[in-house]
Amino acid sequence: LSSLNWVNLLQAMKEKLDGKGYSQVPQLSSSSMMNIKEPVKFVNDDPNGTKRAVLVGINYVGLPGQLSACHYDVKKVKEYLITELGFEEK
């Protein structure tokens, strides 16, 4: 994971989706400038820093790409962030 940059991550996500017959295109947005060729970082380098996460599950109700487990996926990611990465539930 340490050598994975945002471009590679989005490309890998697109390949996975294509391989399963989905047409969605993964996208990244940010409110501030970022270098998308820098390694992906999910946790603050400062172990005493504040950890934050926003988790969103979208199920595309009524569309061809409708998902059925998005809420479960968000729940599992939340559990991972708390148990493995030390996030606090707030």
C-alpha positions in Angstrom: 0.0 0.0 0.0 2.8 2.4 0.7 3.8 2.7 -3.0 0.2 3.0 -4.2 -0.7 6.5 -5.5 -4.2 7.9 -6.1 -3.9 7.5 -9.9 -3.0 3.8 -9.5 -5.7 3.3 -6.9 -8.4 4.8 -9.1 -7.2 2.7 -12.1 -7.3 -0.5 -10.0 -10.8 0.3 -8.8 -12.0 0.9 -12.4 -10.5 -2.4 -13.5 -12.2 -4.2 -10.7 -15.5 -2.6 -11.6 -15.1 -3.3 -15.3 -14.2 -6.9 -14.5 -17.5 -7.3 -12.7 -19.6 -5.7 -15.5 -20.1 -2.3 -13.8 -19.8 1.0 -15.7 -19.2 3.4 -12.7 -16.0 5.5 -12.9 -14.3 6.0 -9.5 -13.6 9.6 -8.9 -11.6 11.6 -6.4 -12.4 15.1 -5.2 -10.7 17.4 -2.7 -11.4 20.8 -1.3 -7.7 21.6 -1.4 -4.9 21.0 -4.0 -3.2 17.6 -3.8 -0.6 15.7 -5.8 -2.4 12.6 -7.1 0.9 11.0 -7.8 1.9 11.0 -4.1 1.4 7.7 -2.2 -2.1 7.1 -0.8 -2.3 7.9 2.9 -5.3 7.0 5.0 -3.8 7.8 8.5 -2.2 11.0 9.8 1.6 10.6 10.1 1.4 12.2 13.6 0.3 9.4 16.0 -1.1 12.1 18.3 -3.0 13.9 15.5 -6.7 13.8 15.1 -8.1 11.0 12.9 -11.2 11.7 10.9 -13.2 9.7 8.3 -16.3 10.3 6.4 -18.0 7.1 5.2 -20.7 7.2 2.5 -22.7 4.3 1.2 -24.6 4.9 -2.1 -26.8 2.2 -3.5 -28.1 3.7 -6.8 -31.8 2.7 -6.1 -33.7 2.0 -9.3 -30.6 2.2 -11.5 -28.9 -0.6 -13.4 -25.9 -0.3 -11.1 -28.0 -0.7 -7.9 -26.0 -2.0 -5.0 -27.4 -4.1 -2.2 -24.6 -4.1 0.5 -23.4 -0.5 0.6 -24.6 0.0 4.2 -22.9 -3.3 5.3 -19.7 -2.2 3.5 -19.7 1.2 5.4 -20.3 -0.7 8.7 -17.3 -3.0 8.0 -15.0 -0.1 7.0 -16.0 1.7 10.2 -15.2 -1.4 12.3 -11.8 -1.6 10.5 -11.0 2.0 11.2 -11.8 1.7 14.9 -10.3 -1.7 15.6 -7.2 -1.7 13.3 -6.3 2.0 12.8 -7.3 3.4 16.2 -10.1 5.8 15.1 -12.5 6.8 17.9 -16.2 6.6 17.3 -17.8 10.0 17.7 
